[in-house]
């Protein structure tokens, strides 16, 4: 479930990045859609990072390193 939530966030972030690129190429200079899409992308990225940090702090997820055999 945690992995699906993180992947959903990443998918939404990539979608907004693509939308920002599309709007930048298609819209005229007076359109605000590019700025709005990129602002949503940054906000989602910050929320995702804070969510992962909070989940690690509370023990919901655990970080692991490379297997040392």
Secondary structure as GFF3:
##gff-version 3
##sequence-region A 1 69
A	DSSP	alpha_helix	2	26	.	.	.	ID=ss1
A	DSSP	alpha_helix	33	58	.	.	.	ID=ss2
###
